[in-house]
C-alpha cells in the first residue's frame, strides 16, 4: 500500500499548487491597485478555485492517512 501514500502526496501537492496560484493571483491584484469593485471581481473568481484546491488537498491527505493505516 505504499503506492497509496505516494498517490495521496501527489494529489495533495496538486492542491497545494492550486492554493499557491490563488495566493499569487490575489496578491498581484492587490499590488495592481485595482478599485474595490475590480478587486471584488477577482476575489469572486478566485474563491471557487481556492475552495476546490483546498478540497483536493484534503482528499490527498486522507489518501495518505489511509495508506499509512493499511501499511
PQR file with spaces between the fields and no chain letter, atoms N, CA, C, O and H, PARSE charges and radii, in Angstrom:
ATOM       1  N    UNK     1       0.803   -1.206    0.000 -0.4000 1.5000
ATOM       2  CA   UNK     1       0.000    0.000    0.000 -0.0000 2.0000
ATOM       3  C    UNK     1       0.845    1.269    0.000  0.5500 1.7000
ATOM       4  O    UNK     1       0.330    2.370    0.199 -0.5500 1.4000
ATOM       5  N    UNK     2       2.126    1.109   -0.221 -0.4000 1.5000
ATOM       6  CA   UNK     2       2.994    2.276   -0.258 -0.0000 2.0000
ATOM       7  C    UNK     2       2.631    3.197   -1.423  0.5500 1.7000
ATOM       8  O    UNK     2       2.802    4.413   -1.328 -0.5500 1.4000
ATOM       9  H    UNK     2       2.544    0.215   -0.383  0.4000 1.0000
ATOM      10  N    UNK     3       2.136    2.633   -2.506 -0.4000 1.5000
ATOM      11  CA   UNK     3       1.763    3.445   -3.668 -0.0000 2.0000
ATOM      12  C    UNK     3       0.630    4.401   -3.321  0.5500 1.7000
ATOM      13  O    UNK     3       0.527    5.486   -3.893 -0.5500 1.4000
ATOM      14  H    UNK     3       1.997    1.646   -2.583  0.4000 1.0000
ATOM      15  N    UNK     4      -0.223    3.992   -2.380 -0.4000 1.5000
ATOM      16  CA   UNK     4      -1.338    4.845   -1.976 -0.0000 2.0000
ATOM      17  C    UNK     4      -0.826    6.119   -1.288  0.5500 1.7000
ATOM      18  O    UNK     4      -1.399    7.196   -1.453 -0.5500 1.4000
ATOM      19  H    UNK     4      -0.139    3.111   -1.916  0.4000 1.0000
ATOM      20  N    UNK     5       0.232    5.982   -0.536 -0.4000 1.5000
ATOM      21  CA   UNK     5       0.831    7.140    0.126 -0.0000 2.0000
ATOM      22  C    UNK     5       1.377    8.110   -0.915  0.5500 1.7000
ATOM      23  O    UNK     5       1.177    9.320   -0.803 -0.5500 1.4000
ATOM      24  H    UNK     5       0.697    5.107   -0.402  0.4000 1.0000
ATOM      25  N    UNK     6       2.073    7.581   -1.937 -0.4000 1.5000
ATOM      26  CA   UNK     6       2.652    8.451   -2.960 -0.0000 2.0000
ATOM      27  C    UNK     6       1.582    9.112   -3.817  0.5500 1.7000
ATOM      28  O    UNK     6       1.724   10.271   -4.207 -0.5500 1.4000
ATOM      29  H    UNK     6       2.236    6.599   -2.028  0.4000 1.0000
ATOM      30  N    UNK     7       0.524    8.387   -4.109 -0.4000 1.5000
ATOM      31  CA   UNK     7      -0.584    8.984   -4.877 -0.0000 2.0000
ATOM      32  C    UNK     7      -1.250   10.103   -4.067  0.5500 1.7000
ATOM      33  O    UNK     7      -1.551   11.171   -4.599 -0.5500 1.4000
ATOM      34  H    UNK     7       0.409    7.446   -3.793  0.4000 1.0000
ATOM      35  N    UNK     8      -1.468    9.851   -2.808 -0.4000 1.5000
ATOM      36  CA   UNK     8      -2.058   10.873   -1.941 -0.0000 2.0000
ATOM      37  C    UNK     8      -1.178   12.100   -1.812  0.5500 1.7000
ATOM      38  O    UNK     8      -1.668   13.229   -1.798 -0.5500 1.4000
ATOM      39  H    UNK     8      -1.223    8.983   -2.375  0.4000 1.0000
ATOM      40  N    UNK     9       0.134   11.873   -1.717 -0.4000 1.5000
ATOM      41  CA   UNK     9       1.061   13.005   -1.633 -0.0000 2.0000
ATOM      42  C    UNK     9       1.031   13.816   -2.923  0.5500 1.7000
ATOM      43  O    UNK     9       1.075   15.045   -2.883 -0.5500 1.4000
ATOM      44  H    UNK     9       0.532   10.956   -1.728  0.4000 1.0000
ATOM      45  N    UNK    10       0.956   13.141   -4.061 -0.4000 1.5000
ATOM      46  CA   UNK    10       0.903   13.860   -5.346 -0.0000 2.0000
ATOM      47  C    UNK    10      -0.389   14.671   -5.453  0.5500 1.7000
ATOM      48  O    UNK    10      -0.370   15.810   -5.919 -0.5500 1.4000
ATOM      49  H    UNK    10       0.920   12.142   -4.094  0.4000 1.0000
ATOM      50  N    UNK    11      -1.494   14.096   -5.030 -0.4000 1.5000
ATOM      51  CA   UNK    11      -2.773   14.815   -5.073 -0.0000 2.0000
ATOM      52  C    UNK    11      -2.728   16.025   -4.141  0.5500 1.7000
ATOM      53  O    UNK    11      -3.220   17.099   -4.487 -0.5500 1.4000
ATOM      54  H    UNK    11      -1.510   13.170   -4.651  0.4000 1.0000
ATOM      55  N    UNK    12      -2.139   15.848   -2.962 -0.4000 1.5000
ATOM      56  CA   UNK    12      -2.014   16.966   -2.024 -0.0000 2.0000
ATOM      57  C    UNK    12      -1.140   18.076   -2.594  0.5500 1.7000
ATOM      58  O    UNK    12      -1.447   19.255   -2.422 -0.5500 1.4000
ATOM      59  H    UNK    12      -1.739   14.975   -2.681  0.4000 1.0000
ATOM      60  N    UNK    13      -0.062   17.714   -3.267 -0.4000 1.5000
ATOM      61  CA   UNK    13       0.808   18.718   -3.873 -0.0000 2.0000
ATOM      62  C    UNK    13       0.094   19.451   -5.005  0.5500 1.7000
ATOM      63  O    UNK    13       0.304   20.648   -5.204 -0.5500 1.4000
ATOM      64  H    UNK    13       0.187   16.756   -3.406  0.4000 1.0000
ATOM      65  N    UNK    14      -0.745   18.736   -5.742 -0.4000 1.5000
ATOM      66  CA   UNK    14      -1.541   19.376   -6.787 -0.0000 2.0000
ATOM      67  C    UNK    14      -2.479   20.422   -6.179  0.5500 1.7000
ATOM      68  O    UNK    14      -2.608   21.531   -6.698 -0.5500 1.4000
ATOM      69  H    UNK    14      -0.916   17.764   -5.580  0.4000 1.0000
ATOM      70  N    UNK    15      -3.124   20.059   -5.083 -0.4000 1.5000
ATOM      71  CA   UNK    15      -3.998   21.005   -4.380 -0.0000 2.0000
ATOM      72  C    UNK    15      -3.228   22.176   -3.808  0.5500 1.7000
ATOM      73  O    UNK    15      -3.708   23.310   -3.826 -0.5500 1.4000
ATOM      74  H    UNK    15      -3.020   19.158   -4.661  0.4000 1.0000
ATOM      75  N    UNK    16      -2.035   21.908   -3.301 -0.4000 1.5000
ATOM      76  CA   UNK    16      -1.201   22.984   -2.779 -0.0000 2.0000
ATOM      77  C    UNK    16      -0.801   23.950   -3.887  0.5500 1.7000
ATOM      78  O    UNK    16      -0.727   25.159   -3.668 -0.5500 1.4000
ATOM      79  H    UNK    16      -1.645   20.987   -3.287  0.4000 1.0000
ATOM      80  N    UNK    17      -0.543   23.415   -5.071 -0.4000 1.5000
ATOM      81  CA   UNK    17      -0.241   24.274   -6.210 -0.0000 2.0000
ATOM      82  C    UNK    17      -1.410   25.190   -6.539  0.5500 1.7000
ATOM      83  O    UNK    17      -1.215   26.359   -6.869 -0.5500 1.4000
ATOM      84  H    UNK    17      -0.603   22.432   -5.249  0.4000 1.0000
ATOM      85  N    UNK    18      -2.626   24.659   -6.449 -0.4000 1.5000
ATOM      86  CA   UNK    18      -3.809   25.484   -6.669 -0.0000 2.0000
ATOM      87  C    UNK    18      -3.940   26.581   -5.630  0.5500 1.7000
ATOM      88  O    UNK    18      -4.310   27.708   -5.957 -0.5500 1.4000
ATOM      89  H    UNK    18      -2.785   23.709   -6.180  0.4000 1.0000
ATOM      90  N    UNK    19      -3.641   26.259   -4.385 -0.4000 1.5000
ATOM      91  CA   UNK    19      -3.691   27.268   -3.335 -0.0000 2.0000
ATOM      92  C    UNK    19      -2.644   28.358   -3.559  0.5500 1.7000
ATOM      93  O    UNK    19      -2.921   29.541   -3.362 -0.5500 1.4000
ATOM      94  H    UNK    19      -3.341   25.343   -4.120  0.4000 1.0000
ATOM      95  N    UNK    20      -1.450   27.956   -3.969 -0.4000 1.5000
ATOM      96  CA   UNK    20      -0.404   28.941   -4.255 -0.0000 2.0000
ATOM      97  C    UNK    20      -0.784   29.828   -5.439  0.5500 1.7000
ATOM      98  O    UNK    20      -0.479   31.020   -5.454 -0.5500 1.4000
ATOM      99  H    UNK    20      -1.225   26.995   -4.129  0.4000 1.0000
ATOM     100  N    UNK    21      -1.455   29.235   -6.436 -0.4000 1.5000
ATOM     101  CA   UNK    21      -1.944   30.025   -7.573 -0.0000 2.0000
ATOM     102  C    UNK    21      -2.934   31.091   -7.106  0.5500 1.7000
ATOM     103  O    UNK    21      -2.877   32.236   -7.554 -0.5500 1.4000
ATOM     104  H    UNK    21      -1.704   28.267   -6.425  0.4000 1.0000
ATOM     105  N    UNK    22      -3.833   30.713   -6.211 -0.4000 1.5000
ATOM     106  CA   UNK    22      -4.818   31.670   -5.701 -0.0000 2.0000
ATOM     107  C    UNK    22      -4.140   32.797   -4.932  0.5500 1.7000
ATOM     108  O    UNK    22      -4.503   33.964   -5.078 -0.5500 1.4000
ATOM     109  H    UNK    22      -3.879   29.783   -5.847  0.4000 1.0000
ATOM     110  N    UNK    23      -3.154   32.443   -4.114 -0.4000 1.5000
ATOM     111  CA   UNK    23      -2.436   33.462   -3.357 -0.0000 2.0000
ATOM     112  C    UNK    23      -1.741   34.430   -4.306  0.5500 1.7000
ATOM     113  O    UNK    23      -1.792   35.645   -4.113 -0.5500 1.4000
ATOM     114  H    UNK    23      -2.859   31.495   -3.996  0.4000 1.0000
ATOM     115  N    UNK    24      -1.091   33.885   -5.329 -0.4000 1.5000
ATOM     116  CA   UNK    24      -0.370   34.726   -6.296 -0.0000 2.0000
ATOM     117  C    UNK    24      -1.319   35.655   -7.044  0.5500 1.7000
ATOM     118  O    UNK    24      -1.018   36.829   -7.263 -0.5500 1.4000
ATOM     119  H    UNK    24      -1.049   32.898   -5.485  0.4000 1.0000
ATOM     120  N    UNK    25      -2.464   35.112   -7.429 -0.4000 1.5000
ATOM     121  CA   UNK    25      -3.423   35.918   -8.201 -0.0000 2.0000
ATOM     122  C    UNK    25      -3.998   37.067   -7.375  0.5500 1.7000
ATOM     123  O    UNK    25      -4.118   38.186   -7.875 -0.5500 1.4000
ATOM     124  H    UNK    25      -2.709   34.159   -7.251  0.4000 1.0000
ATOM     125  N    UNK    26      -4.352   36.806   -6.129 -0.4000 1.5000
ATOM     126  CA   UNK    26      -4.897   37.859   -5.271 -0.0000 2.0000
ATOM     127  C    UNK    26      -3.805   38.852   -4.896  0.5500 1.7000
ATOM     128  O    UNK    26      -4.048   40.058   -4.843 -0.5500 1.4000
ATOM     129  H    UNK    26      -4.254   35.898   -5.723  0.4000 1.0000
ATOM     130  N    UNK    27      -2.614   38.352   -4.640 -0.4000 1.5000
ATOM     131  CA   UNK    27      -1.509   39.247   -4.291 -0.0000 2.0000
ATOM     132  C    UNK    27      -1.214   40.219   -5.431  0.5500 1.7000
ATOM     133  O    UNK    27      -1.024   41.414   -5.208 -0.5500 1.4000
ATOM     134  H    UNK    27      -2.416   37.373   -4.683  0.4000 1.0000
ATOM     135  N    UNK    28      -1.179   39.695   -6.646 -0.4000 1.5000
ATOM     136  CA   UNK    28      -0.897   40.572   -7.788 -0.0000 2.0000
ATOM     137  C    UNK    28      -2.059   41.542   -8.031  0.5500 1.7000
ATOM     138  O    UNK    28      -1.834   42.671   -8.467 -0.5500 1.4000
ATOM     139  H    UNK    28      -1.334   38.724   -6.827  0.4000 1.0000
ATOM     140  N    UNK    29      -3.277   41.125   -7.760 -0.4000 1.5000
ATOM     141  CA   UNK    29      -4.418   42.034   -7.907 -0.0000 2.0000
ATOM     142  C    UNK    29      -4.346   43.162   -6.871  0.5500 1.7000
ATOM     143  O    UNK    29      -4.685   44.307   -7.170 -0.5500 1.4000
ATOM     144  H    UNK    29      -3.460   40.208   -7.406  0.4000 1.0000
ATOM     145  N    UNK    30      -3.910   42.835   -5.672 -0.4000 1.5000
ATOM     146  CA   UNK    30      -3.772   43.875   -4.644 -0.0000 2.0000
ATOM     147  C    UNK    30      -2.661   44.850   -5.003  0.5500 1.7000
ATOM     148  O    UNK    30      -2.800   46.057   -4.803 -0.5500 1.4000
ATOM     149  H    UNK    30      -3.635   41.905   -5.429  0.4000 1.0000
ATOM     150  N    UNK    31      -1.571   44.334   -5.528 -0.4000 1.5000
ATOM     151  CA   UNK    31      -0.448   45.203   -5.896 -0.0000 2.0000
ATOM     152  C    UNK    31      -0.769   46.070   -7.104  0.5500 1.7000
ATOM     153  O    UNK    31      -0.177   47.136   -7.273 -0.5500 1.4000
ATOM     154  H    UNK    31      -1.459   43.353   -5.690  0.4000 1.0000
ATOM     155  N    UNK    32      -1.701   45.627   -7.950 -0.4000 1.5000
ATOM     156  CA   UNK    32      -2.051   46.375   -9.151 -0.0000 2.0000
ATOM     157  C    UNK    32      -2.834   47.643   -8.815  0.5500 1.7000
ATOM     158  O    UNK    32      -3.013   48.510   -9.671 -0.5500 1.4000
ATOM     159  H    UNK    32      -2.182   44.761   -7.813  0.4000 1.0000
ATOM     160  N    UNK    33      -3.293   47.747   -7.590 -0.4000 1.5000
ATOM     161  CA   UNK    33      -4.019   48.947   -7.190 -0.0000 2.0000
ATOM     162  C    UNK    33      -5.393   49.044   -7.822  0.5500 1.7000
ATOM     163  O    UNK    33      -5.820   50.127   -8.225 -0.5500 1.4000
ATOM     164  H    UNK    33      -3.148   47.043   -6.895  0.4000 1.0000
ATOM     165  N    UNK    34      -6.082   47.932   -7.912 -0.4000 1.5000
ATOM     166  CA   UNK    34      -7.413   47.919   -8.504 -0.0000 2.0000
ATOM     167  C    UNK    34      -8.417   48.599   -7.580  0.5500 1.7000
ATOM     168  O    UNK    34      -8.196   48.729   -6.376 -0.5500 1.4000
ATOM     169  H    UNK    34      -5.735   47.052   -7.586  0.4000 1.0000
ATOM     170  N    UNK    35      -9.512   49.023   -8.170 -0.4000 1.5000
ATOM     171  CA   UNK    35     -10.569   49.608   -7.351 -0.0000 2.0000
ATOM     172  C    UNK    35     -11.248   48.493   -6.553  0.5500 1.7000
ATOM     173  O    UNK    35     -11.009   47.309   -6.792 -0.5500 1.4000
ATOM     174  H    UNK    35      -9.692   48.917   -9.148  0.4000 1.0000
ATOM     175  N    UNK    36     -12.079   48.882   -5.622 -0.4000 1.5000
ATOM     176  CA   UNK    36     -12.743   47.891   -4.768 -0.0000 2.0000
ATOM     177  C    UNK    36     -13.602   46.929   -5.578  0.5500 1.7000
ATOM     178  O    UNK    36     -13.606   45.727   -5.314 -0.5500 1.4000
ATOM     179  H    UNK    36     -12.273   49.844   -5.428  0.4000 1.0000
ATOM     180  N    UNK    37     -14.319   47.447   -6.550 -0.4000 1.5000
ATOM     181  CA   UNK    37     -15.185   46.582   -7.354 -0.0000 2.0000
ATOM     182  C    UNK    37     -14.374   45.597   -8.196  0.5500 1.7000
ATOM     183  O    UNK    37     -14.740   44.429   -8.328 -0.5500 1.4000
ATOM     184  H    UNK    37     -14.315   48.424   -6.764  0.4000 1.0000
ATOM     185  N    UNK    38     -13.278   46.081   -8.760 -0.4000 1.5000
ATOM     186  CA   UNK    38     -12.425   45.193   -9.561 -0.0000 2.0000
ATOM     187  C    UNK    38     -11.763   44.134   -8.686  0.5500 1.7000
ATOM     188  O    UNK    38     -11.631   42.980   -9.096 -0.5500 1.4000
ATOM     189  H    UNK    38     -12.981   47.029   -8.653  0.4000 1.0000
ATOM     190  N    UNK    39     -11.350   44.519   -7.492 -0.4000 1.5000
ATOM     191  CA   UNK    39     -10.745   43.557   -6.570 -0.0000 2.0000
ATOM     192  C    UNK    39     -11.766   42.525   -6.117  0.5500 1.7000
ATOM     193  O    UNK    39     -11.433   41.350   -5.962 -0.5500 1.4000
ATOM     194  H    UNK    39     -11.458   45.455   -7.158  0.4000 1.0000
ATOM     195  N    UNK    40     -13.004   42.950   -5.905 -0.4000 1.5000
ATOM     196  CA   UNK    40     -14.057   42.011   -5.538 -0.0000 2.0000
ATOM     197  C    UNK    40     -14.334   41.027   -6.673  0.5500 1.7000
ATOM     198  O    UNK    40     -14.610   39.854   -6.421 -0.5500 1.4000
ATOM     199  H    UNK    40     -13.274   43.905   -6.031  0.4000 1.0000
ATOM     200  N    UNK    41     -14.263   41.490   -7.907 -0.4000 1.5000
ATOM     201  CA   UNK    41     -14.448   40.587   -9.050 -0.0000 2.0000
ATOM     202  C    UNK    41     -13.352   39.531   -9.100  0.5500 1.7000
ATOM     203  O    UNK    41     -13.615   38.359   -9.368 -0.5500 1.4000
ATOM     204  H    UNK    41     -14.039   42.443   -8.112  0.4000 1.0000
ATOM     205  N    UNK    42     -12.119   39.961   -8.837 -0.4000 1.5000
ATOM     206  CA   UNK    42     -11.012   38.998   -8.811 -0.0000 2.0000
ATOM     207  C    UNK    42     -11.231   37.984   -7.697  0.5500 1.7000
ATOM     208  O    UNK    42     -11.023   36.787   -7.893 -0.5500 1.4000
ATOM     209  H    UNK    42     -11.905   40.913   -8.620  0.4000 1.0000
ATOM     210  N    UNK    43     -11.644   38.456   -6.541 -0.4000 1.5000
ATOM     211  CA   UNK    43     -11.887   37.546   -5.421 -0.0000 2.0000
ATOM     212  C    UNK    43     -13.036   36.585   -5.714  0.5500 1.7000
ATOM     213  O    UNK    43     -12.983   35.421   -5.317 -0.5500 1.4000
ATOM     214  H    UNK    43     -11.813   39.428   -6.381  0.4000 1.0000
ATOM     215  N    UNK    44     -14.060   37.052   -6.395 -0.4000 1.5000
ATOM     216  CA   UNK    44     -15.171   36.166   -6.769 -0.0000 2.0000
ATOM     217  C    UNK    44     -14.706   35.054   -7.703  0.5500 1.7000
ATOM     218  O    UNK    44     -15.220   33.936   -7.650 -0.5500 1.4000
ATOM     219  H    UNK    44     -14.104   37.997   -6.718  0.4000 1.0000
ATOM     220  N    UNK    45     -13.738   35.362   -8.551 -0.4000 1.5000
ATOM     221  CA   UNK    45     -13.207   34.349   -9.463 -0.0000 2.0000
ATOM     222  C    UNK    45     -12.287   33.370   -8.740  0.5500 1.7000
ATOM     223  O    UNK    45     -12.213   32.199   -9.115 -0.5500 1.4000
ATOM     224  H    UNK    45     -13.320   36.270   -8.594  0.4000 1.0000
ATOM     225  N    UNK    46     -11.594   33.833   -7.718 -0.4000 1.5000
ATOM     226  CA   UNK    46     -10.593   33.014   -7.038 -0.0000 2.0000
ATOM     227  C    UNK    46     -11.210   32.092   -5.983  0.5500 1.7000
ATOM     228  O    UNK    46     -10.688   31.003   -5.745 -0.5500 1.4000
ATOM     229  H    UNK    46     -11.655   34.784   -7.413  0.4000 1.0000
ATOM     230  N    UNK    47     -12.293   32.499   -5.355 -0.4000 1.5000
ATOM     231  CA   UNK    47     -12.872   31.725   -4.255 -0.0000 2.0000
ATOM     232  C    UNK    47     -13.233   30.287   -4.664  0.5500 1.7000
ATOM     233  O    UNK    47     -12.903   29.365   -3.917 -0.5500 1.4000
ATOM     234  H    UNK    47     -12.718   33.384   -5.548  0.4000 1.0000
ATOM     235  N    UNK    48     -13.890   30.048   -5.802 -0.4000 1.5000
ATOM     236  CA   UNK    48     -14.183   28.646   -6.160 -0.0000 2.0000
ATOM     237  C    UNK    48     -12.914   27.824   -6.423  0.5500 1.7000
ATOM     238  O    UNK    48     -12.855   26.642   -6.082 -0.5500 1.4000
ATOM     239  H    UNK    48     -14.158   30.797   -6.408  0.4000 1.0000
ATOM     240  N    UNK    49     -11.907   28.450   -7.027 -0.4000 1.5000
ATOM     241  CA   UNK    49     -10.648   27.749   -7.281 -0.0000 2.0000
ATOM     242  C    UNK    49      -9.983   27.418   -5.954  0.5500 1.7000
ATOM     243  O    UNK    49      -9.457   26.320   -5.772 -0.5500 1.4000
ATOM     244  H    UNK    49     -11.955   29.410   -7.304  0.4000 1.0000
ATOM     245  N    UNK    50     -10.008   28.365   -5.032 -0.4000 1.5000
ATOM     246  CA   UNK    50      -9.412   28.169   -3.727 -0.0000 2.0000
ATOM     247  C    UNK    50     -10.113   27.040   -2.968  0.5500 1.7000
ATOM     248  O    UNK    50      -9.461   26.191   -2.362 -0.5500 1.4000
ATOM     249  H    UNK    50     -10.435   29.257   -5.179  0.4000 1.0000
ATOM     250  N    UNK    51     -11.429   27.040   -3.008 -0.4000 1.5000
ATOM     251  CA   UNK    51     -12.197   26.002   -2.325 -0.0000 2.0000
ATOM     252  C    UNK    51     -11.916   24.629   -2.927  0.5500 1.7000
ATOM     253  O    UNK    51     -11.736   23.654   -2.197 -0.5500 1.4000
ATOM     254  H    UNK    51     -11.959   27.730   -3.501  0.4000 1.0000
ATOM     255  N    UNK    52     -11.878   24.552   -4.253 -0.4000 1.5000
ATOM     256  CA   UNK    52     -11.587   23.286   -4.911 -0.0000 2.0000
ATOM     257  C    UNK    52     -10.181   22.792   -4.614  0.5500 1.7000
ATOM     258  O    UNK    52      -9.975   21.598   -4.398 -0.5500 1.4000
ATOM     259  H    UNK    52     -12.025   25.344   -4.846  0.4000 1.0000
ATOM     260  N    UNK    53      -9.215   23.698   -4.600 -0.4000 1.5000
ATOM     261  CA   UNK    53      -7.842   23.307   -4.296 -0.0000 2.0000
ATOM     262  C    UNK    53      -7.714   22.818   -2.865  0.5500 1.7000
ATOM     263  O    UNK    53      -6.987   21.861   -2.599 -0.5500 1.4000
ATOM     264  H    UNK    53      -9.382   24.668   -4.775  0.4000 1.0000
ATOM     265  N    UNK    54      -8.408   23.459   -1.947 -0.4000 1.5000
ATOM     266  CA   UNK    54      -8.395   23.013   -0.555 -0.0000 2.0000
ATOM     267  C    UNK    54      -9.021   21.632   -0.422  0.5500 1.7000
ATOM     268  O    UNK    54      -8.519   20.788    0.321 -0.5500 1.4000
ATOM     269  H    UNK    54      -8.999   24.237   -2.162  0.4000 1.0000
ATOM     270  N    UNK    55     -10.109   21.402   -1.136 -0.4000 1.5000
ATOM     271  CA   UNK    55     -10.774   20.092   -1.119 -0.0000 2.0000
ATOM     272  C    UNK    55      -9.857   19.003   -1.679  0.5500 1.7000
ATOM     273  O    UNK    55      -9.787   17.904   -1.130 -0.5500 1.4000
ATOM     274  H    UNK    55     -10.516   22.088   -1.740  0.4000 1.0000
ATOM     275  N    UNK    56      -9.161   19.309   -2.763 -0.4000 1.5000
ATOM     276  CA   UNK    56      -8.241   18.337   -3.353 -0.0000 2.0000
ATOM     277  C    UNK    56      -7.096   18.035   -2.389  0.5500 1.7000
ATOM     278  O    UNK    56      -6.682   16.883   -2.260 -0.5500 1.4000
ATOM     279  H    UNK    56      -9.218   20.202   -3.209  0.4000 1.0000
ATOM     280  N    UNK    57      -6.587   19.054   -1.718 -0.4000 1.5000
ATOM     281  CA   UNK    57      -5.519   18.837   -0.742 -0.0000 2.0000
ATOM     282  C    UNK    57      -5.988   17.949    0.403  0.5500 1.7000
ATOM     283  O    UNK    57      -5.263   17.060    0.849 -0.5500 1.4000
ATOM     284  H    UNK    57      -6.923   19.990   -1.823  0.4000 1.0000
ATOM     285  N    UNK    58      -7.193   18.193    0.870 -0.4000 1.5000
ATOM     286  CA   UNK    58      -7.737   17.382    1.962 -0.0000 2.0000
ATOM     287  C    UNK    58      -7.925   15.937    1.513  0.5500 1.7000
ATOM     288  O    UNK    58      -7.613   15.008    2.258 -0.5500 1.4000
ATOM     289  H    UNK    58      -7.783   18.916    0.509  0.4000 1.0000
ATOM     290  N    UNK    59      -8.435   15.746    0.300 -0.4000 1.5000
ATOM     291  CA   UNK    59      -8.584   14.378   -0.206 -0.0000 2.0000
ATOM     292  C    UNK    59      -7.236   13.668   -0.297  0.5500 1.7000
ATOM     293  O    UNK    59      -7.122   12.495    0.057 -0.5500 1.4000
ATOM     294  H    UNK    59      -8.688   16.501   -0.305  0.4000 1.0000
ATOM     295  N    UNK    60      -6.228   14.375   -0.767 -0.4000 1.5000
ATOM     296  CA   UNK    60      -4.895   13.788   -0.854 -0.0000 2.0000
ATOM     297  C    UNK    60      -4.363   13.395    0.510  0.5500 1.7000
ATOM     298  O    UNK    60      -3.782   12.321    0.665 -0.5500 1.4000
ATOM     299  H    UNK    60      -6.321   15.329   -1.054  0.4000 1.0000
ATOM     300  N    UNK    61      -4.554   14.247    1.490 -0.4000 1.5000
ATOM     301  CA   UNK    61      -4.094   13.924    2.836 -0.0000 2.0000
ATOM     302  C    UNK    61      -4.870   12.746    3.423  0.5500 1.7000
ATOM     303  O    UNK    61      -4.308   11.938    4.162 -0.5500 1.4000
ATOM     304  H    UNK    61      -5.026   15.120    1.364  0.4000 1.0000
ATOM     305  N    UNK    62      -6.154   12.645    3.098 -0.4000 1.5000
ATOM     306  CA   UNK    62      -6.934   11.489    3.551 -0.0000 2.0000
ATOM     307  C    UNK    62      -6.400   10.198    2.942  0.5500 1.7000
ATOM     308  O    UNK    62      -6.326    9.172    3.618 -0.5500 1.4000
ATOM     309  H    UNK    62      -6.611   13.301    2.497  0.4000 1.0000
ATOM     310  N    UNK    63      -6.027   10.252    1.660 -0.4000 1.5000
ATOM     311  CA   UNK    63      -5.474    9.071    0.999 -0.0000 2.0000
ATOM     312  C    UNK    63      -4.136    8.692    1.641  0.5500 1.7000
ATOM     313  O    UNK    63      -3.842    7.507    1.799 -0.5500 1.4000
ATOM     314  H    UNK    63      -6.087   11.086    1.112  0.4000 1.0000
ATOM     315  N    UNK    64      -3.332    9.678    2.007 -0.4000 1.5000
ATOM     316  CA   UNK    64      -2.063    9.398    2.678 -0.0000 2.0000
ATOM     317  C    UNK    64      -2.323    8.700    4.013  0.5500 1.7000
ATOM     318  O    UNK    64      -1.654    7.718    4.336 -0.5500 1.4000
ATOM     319  H    UNK    64      -3.570   10.640    1.878  0.4000 1.0000
ATOM     320  N    UNK    65      -3.275    9.190    4.783 -0.4000 1.5000
ATOM     321  CA   UNK    65      -3.588    8.585    6.082 -0.0000 2.0000
ATOM     322  C    UNK    65      -4.102    7.163    5.901  0.5500 1.7000
ATOM     323  O    UNK    65      -3.741    6.269    6.667 -0.5500 1.4000
ATOM     324  H    UNK    65      -3.818    9.988    4.521  0.4000 1.0000
ATOM     325  N    UNK    66      -4.937    6.951    4.901 -0.4000 1.5000
ATOM     326  CA   UNK    66      -5.441    5.603    4.632 -0.0000 2.0000
ATOM     327  C    UNK    66      -4.289    4.681    4.219  0.5500 1.7000
ATOM     328  O    UNK    66      -4.235    3.527    4.643 -0.5500 1.4000
ATOM     329  H    UNK    66      -5.231    7.677    4.280  0.4000 1.0000
ATOM     330  N    UNK    67      -3.372    5.190    3.394 -0.4000 1.5000
ATOM     331  CA   UNK    67      -2.221    4.400    3.001 -0.0000 2.0000
ATOM     332  C    UNK    67      -1.336    4.035    4.176  0.5500 1.7000
ATOM     333  O    UNK    67      -0.821    2.919    4.248 -0.5500 1.4000
ATOM     334  H    UNK    67      -3.416    6.128    3.049  0.4000 1.0000
ATOM     335  N    UNK    68      -1.156    4.973    5.098 -0.4000 1.5000
ATOM     336  CA   UNK    68      -0.370    4.683    6.294 -0.0000 2.0000
ATOM     337  C    UNK    68      -1.081    3.664    7.185  0.5500 1.7000
ATOM     338  O    UNK    68      -0.441    2.775    7.747 -0.5500 1.4000
ATOM     339  H    UNK    68      -1.574    5.879    5.040  0.4000 1.0000
ATOM     340  N    UNK    69      -2.393    3.794    7.314 -0.4000 1.5000
ATOM     341  CA   UNK    69      -3.153    2.875    8.149 -0.0000 2.0000
ATOM     342  C    UNK    69      -3.130    1.452    7.597  0.5500 1.7000
ATOM     343  O    UNK    69      -3.106    0.493    8.369 -0.5500 1.4000
ATOM     344  H    UNK    69      -2.913    4.516    6.858  0.4000 1.0000
ATOM     345  N    UNK    70      -3.136    1.301    6.277 -0.4000 1.5000
ATOM     346  CA   UNK    70      -3.127   -0.029    5.668 -0.0000 2.0000
ATOM     347  C    UNK    70      -1.741   -0.629    5.533  0.5500 1.7000
ATOM     348  O    UNK    70      -1.604   -1.807    5.203 -0.5500 1.4000
ATOM     349  H    UNK    70      -3.155    2.080    5.650  0.4000 1.0000
ATOM     350  N    UNK    71      -0.712    0.168    5.785 -0.4000 1.5000
ATOM     351  CA   UNK    71       0.662   -0.345    5.649 -0.0000 2.0000
ATOM     352  C    UNK    71       1.071   -1.155    6.861  0.5500 1.7000
ATOM     353  O    UNK    71       2.193   -1.661    6.915 -0.5500 1.4000
ATOM     354  H    UNK    71      -0.823    1.125    6.053  0.4000 1.0000
